[in-house]
Amino acid sequence: MRVAALVLAWMMTSMVSAQSGAQDRMTIAFGSCVHQDRPQPIWSAVLADDPDVFVFLGDNIYGDSEDPQVLQSKYEQLGAVNGFQRLREQADVVAIWDDHDYGVNDGGVEYPSKEASRQVMLDFWNEPVDSARRSRPDGIYTSYEYGETGQKVQLILLDLRWNRTPLVELEDPTKREARLAQDMGPYGADLSAAATMLGQAQWQWLQQQLEVDADLRIIGSSIQLLADFTGWESWANFPAERQRFFELLQAAPIVPTVIVSGDTHWSEFSRIDDAGLPFALVEMTSSGLTEEWHAISPNRHRVGEAHAVANYGLLEVDWSSQLPVLEMFIRDERGETLIHQTVSF
């Protein structure tokens, strides 16, 4: 009965929006892993798709320094790129960080310069001086809302660095070499009670966000969430946190939800049909805008092929039906489609 009632409510609000002349489509582009020292021809293709919003999902520079002046200089390099400047003029641009723009490869709670790094990052992305992201004691997570009732998109961006406990590394060199031979990384799953990525306050905030009225929810994760264990950084390294995420979605009001992610230096589409929701849970990974990693790890949740070429993601939301229909794309720097999935709720 709960599901049926919510579906009926979505149908009614969608019909009202259609009658009021609301826009039938919205386009959201996203990407990650753009190295400030490399050519960035991909912006021409992104601009040609004319997105309403572009979401930077992390590794937006390769800073890797505890010196905020070094980070600032690398942001300035990105800001000087013509294509990036045009993107800022053409679209609403929002961002969350991953490890390299946080300041240290694979870093987490132990990184000593995160407060300075936060202010440099938020200055570059034009965050208001009174924003909670500048003073919140546990990270820069945030959310945005686009559109009117009946066509409202909520975008949630999680901070997976500020509170994340240290990764567990394999100590046996033989096991590490065996992992690498299988295109997998050196990390293991942390099963300890203290292991966390979000931290308790951010979990409470996320629960509140999942109560927000929306017609489509997009959750931005700087690292992969649905992908099978790879030995590299992913939610699978923190299985209790990953399960908690699923349980939070299951307990929340039912809203069509998708995940977008970055980090890997390859692109792929993942799908889980048994996540305890009335629809399949899907994730589009776009990485990187300049970076490529050809030793692609196995992933039993992958649908189709993965692609280790420069790429960006594109979401086209069609509101003309009673429920949103989502076209999800991965495109290369020439604008050619590498992955295309249609998601109906």
C-alpha positions in Angstrom: 0.0 0.0 0.0 2.8 2.4 0.9 4.5 1.9 -2.5 1.2 2.2 -4.4 0.3 5.4 -2.6 3.6 7.0 -3.3 3.5 6.0 -7.0 0.0 7.5 -7.3 1.3 10.8 -5.7 4.2 10.9 -8.2 1.7 10.4 -11.1 -0.5 13.2 -9.9 2.3 15.7 -9.4 3.8 14.8 -12.7 0.5 15.4 -14.5 0.1 18.8 -12.7 3.6 19.8 -13.8 2.9 18.8 -17.4 -0.3 20.8 -17.4 1.5 23.9 -16.0 4.0 24.0 -18.9 7.1 22.9 -17.0 10.2 21.9 -18.9 10.2 18.3 -20.2 13.9 17.7 -20.0 16.9 18.5 -17.7 20.5 17.7 -18.5 23.2 17.0 -15.9 26.8 16.3 -16.8 29.4 15.0 -14.4 33.0 13.9 -14.3 36.1 13.4 -12.2 39.9 13.1 -12.3 41.1 16.1 -14.3 44.8 16.8 -14.2 45.7 20.4 -14.4 48.9 19.7 -16.2 47.3 17.8 -19.1 45.5 19.0 -22.2 41.7 19.0 -21.7 40.1 18.7 -25.1 37.0 17.1 -23.5 35.4 20.4 -22.7 34.4 20.9 -26.3 32.2 17.8 -26.2 30.8 18.7 -22.8 29.8 22.2 -24.0 28.2 20.8 -27.1 25.8 18.8 -24.9 24.8 22.1 -23.2 24.2 20.7 -19.6 22.2 22.7 -17.1 24.5 21.5 -14.3 28.0 20.0 -14.3 29.0 18.0 -11.2 32.7 17.6 -10.4 33.0 14.4 -8.3 36.5 14.7 -7.1 40.2 14.7 -8.1 39.3 18.0 -9.7 43.0 18.8 -9.4 46.0 16.7 -8.6 47.2 18.7 -5.6 48.8 16.1 -3.3 50.3 18.6 -0.9 49.9 19.8 2.7 50.7 23.3 1.5 47.5 25.3 0.7 49.5 27.6 -1.7 50.5 24.6 -3.8 46.8 23.6 -3.9 45.8 27.1 -4.8 48.3 27.3 -7.7 47.0 24.1 -9.2 43.4 25.3 -8.9 44.5 28.4 -10.7 45.9 26.2 -13.5 42.5 24.6 -13.9 40.7 27.9 -13.8 42.9 29.2 -16.6 41.8 26.5 -19.1 39.6 28.0 -21.7 37.1 25.1 -21.9 36.7 25.1 -18.1 36.0 28.9 -18.1 33.4 28.4 -20.8 31.8 25.6 -18.8 31.5 27.9 -15.8 29.8 30.6 -18.0 27.4 28.1 -19.6 26.3 25.8 -16.7 25.7 25.7 -13.0 29.0 24.1 -11.7 29.1 22.3 -8.3 31.8 20.1 -6.8 32.9 17.7 -4.1 36.4 16.5 -3.5 38.2 13.2 -3.5 41.7 12.4 -2.3 44.0 14.3 -4.7 42.2 17.6 -4.3 41.7 16.8 -0.6 45.5 16.9 -0.5 46.9 13.4 -0.3 46.6 10.1 -2.2 44.0 7.8 -0.6 43.9 10.1 2.4 41.2 10.3 5.1 40.7 11.5 8.7 44.5 11.5 9.4 45.3 14.2 6.8 46.7 17.2 8.9 45.9 20.1 6.5 42.3 19.4 5.7 41.0 22.7 7.2 43.3 24.8 5.0 42.5 22.5 2.0 38.8 23.0 2.6 39.0 26.8 2.4 41.2 26.8 -0.7 38.8 24.3 -2.4 35.7 26.3 -1.5 37.2 29.6 -2.5 37.9 28.2 -6.0 34.4 26.8 -6.4 32.9 30.2 -5.3 31.2 28.8 -2.2 29.5 31.7 -0.2 31.5 32.9 2.8 28.6 32.0 5.1 28.1 28.5 3.7 27.9 25.7 6.3 30.4 23.8 4.1 33.1 26.3 5.3 32.6 25.8 9.1 30.9 22.4 9.6 33.3 20.5 11.8 33.0 17.2 9.9 33.3 17.9 6.2 32.1 19.6 3.1 29.1 17.4 2.2 26.2 19.3 0.7 23.0 19.0 -1.4 21.2 21.0 -4.1 17.7 21.1 -5.5 16.7 21.9 -9.1 13.3 22.3 -10.6 9.8 22.7 -9.2 7.4 20.3 -7.5 6.7 17.4 -9.8 10.0 17.8 -11.5 12.4 18.3 -8.6 15.9 16.9 -8.7 17.8 16.5 -5.5 21.6 16.2 -5.8 23.4 14.9 -2.7 27.2 15.2 -2.6 28.9 13.1 0.1 32.3 13.9 1.7 34.2 10.6 1.8 37.5 12.0 3.0 37.1 14.1 6.1 36.0 11.4 8.5 37.2 8.2 6.8 39.2 5.9 9.0 42.6 4.6 7.6 42.5 1.9 4.9 43.5 -1.6 5.7 46.5 -2.7 3.6 47.6 -6.2 2.8 50.9 -6.8 4.6 51.9 -10.0 2.8 53.8 -9.0 -0.4 52.9 -12.2 -2.1 49.2 -11.5 -1.7 49.7 -8.0 -2.9 51.5 -9.1 -6.0 48.7 -11.7 -6.7 46.1 -9.0 -6.4 47.9 -6.7 -8.8 48.2 -9.6 -11.3 44.4 -9.7 -11.2 44.1 -6.0 -11.8 43.1 -5.5 -8.2 44.5 -3.2 -5.5 46.4 -3.7 -2.2 43.6 -2.8 0.3 41.4 -5.1 2.3 37.9 -4.8 3.9 37.9 -3.2 7.3 35.5 -5.1 9.6 36.3 -3.3 12.8 33.5 -1.5 14.7 35.3 1.8 14.4 35.6 1.7 10.6 33.7 4.6 8.9 33.7 6.8 5.9 30.9 9.3 6.6 31.1 9.8 10.3 28.1 9.8 12.5 27.0 13.4 11.9 27.1 13.0 8.2 25.1 9.8 8.4 22.4 11.7 10.4 22.5 14.5 7.8 22.1 12.0 5.0 19.1 10.4 6.7 17.5 13.9 6.8 18.3 14.5 3.1 16.6 11.2 2.2 13.4 12.6 3.8 13.4 15.7 1.4 10.6 15.7 -1.0 12.0 15.1 -4.5 11.0 13.4 -7.8 14.5 12.2 -8.7 17.4 11.8 -6.3 21.0 11.7 -7.5 23.7 10.7 -5.0 27.2 11.7 -5.9 30.0 9.5 -4.4 33.6 10.3 -5.1 34.4 6.6 -5.1 32.4 3.6 -6.3 29.5 2.4 -4.2 27.9 -0.5 -6.0 31.0 -2.0 -7.6 32.2 -5.4 -6.3 35.4 -5.4 -4.1 38.4 -4.3 -6.1 41.1 -3.9 -3.6 41.3 -0.2 -4.6 39.4 2.5 -2.8 35.6 1.9 -2.8 32.7 1.5 -0.4 33.4 -2.3 -0.5 36.4 -1.6 1.7 33.9 -0.6 4.4 31.2 -3.3 4.1 29.3 -2.2 7.2 29.1 1.4 5.9 27.9 0.1 2.5 25.2 -2.0 4.1 24.1 0.9 6.2 23.7 3.0 3.1 21.4 0.3 1.6 19.4 0.1 4.8 19.0 3.9 4.9 17.6 3.9 1.4 15.2 1.1 2.2 13.9 3.0 5.3 13.5 6.3 3.5 10.5 7.5 1.5 10.6 5.9 -1.9 12.1 8.2 -4.5 13.6 7.2 -7.8 17.4 7.2 -7.0 20.6 6.8 -9.0 24.3 7.0 -8.0 27.1 8.8 -9.9 30.7 8.2 -9.0 34.3 8.8 -10.1 37.9 8.0 -9.0 38.7 4.8 -11.0 40.1 6.3 -14.3 37.7 4.1 -16.2 34.0 4.4 -16.8 31.3 1.7 -16.3 27.7 1.1 -15.4 26.8 -1.0 -12.4 23.4 -2.4 -11.3 22.0 -4.2 -8.3 18.5 -5.6 -8.5 18.2 -7.0 -5.0 19.0 -3.8 -2.9 15.7 -4.0 -1.1 14.1 -1.2 -3.2 11.1 -1.3 -5.6 13.5 -0.5 -8.4 17.0 -1.5 -9.4 19.8 0.6 -7.9 22.2 1.8 -10.6 25.5 3.6 -10.6 27.3 5.4 -13.5 31.0 5.8 -13.0 32.7 8.5 -15.0 36.5 8.8 -14.7 38.5 10.5 -15.8 38.2 13.7 -17.7 41.9 13.4 -18.5 43.1 10.3 -16.6 43.0 6.7 -17.9 43.8 3.4 -16.1 43.7 0.3 -18.4 44.1 -2.4 -15.8 40.3 -2.5 -15.2 39.3 -4.4 -12.1 36.6 -7.1 -12.2 33.1 -6.1 -11.1 30.3 -8.6 -11.0 27.7 -5.8 -10.9 29.0 -4.3 -14.2 26.5 -4.1 -17.1 28.2 -4.2 -20.5 31.8 -3.0 -20.9 34.1 -0.7 -19.0 36.1 1.9 -21.0 39.5 3.3 -20.0 39.5 6.5 -22.1 39.0 10.1 -21.2 35.2 10.5 -20.6 32.4 12.3 -19.0 28.9 11.3 -17.8 25.6 12.7 -18.9 22.1 12.3 -17.4 19.1 13.4 -19.4 15.9 13.5 -17.4 12.7 13.1 -19.4 9.7 14.4 -17.4 7.1 13.9 -20.2 6.0 10.6 -18.6 4.2 10.0 -15.3 7.5 9.1 -13.7 10.9 10.3 -14.8 12.8 8.4 -17.4 16.5 8.8 -17.2 19.0 8.4 -20.1 22.5 7.8 -18.7 25.5 8.2 -21.0 29.2 8.0 -20.9 30.8 9.9 -23.8 34.4 10.3 -24.9 36.3 13.5 -25.7 34.9 13.5 -29.2 31.3 13.3 -27.8 30.8 9.8 -29.0 28.7 7.5 -26.8 30.6 4.7 -25.1 27.8 3.6 -22.7 24.1 4.2 -22.8 21.5 3.0 -20.4 17.8 3.9 -20.1 16.5 3.8 -16.5 12.8 3.7 -16.0 11.2 3.7 -12.5 
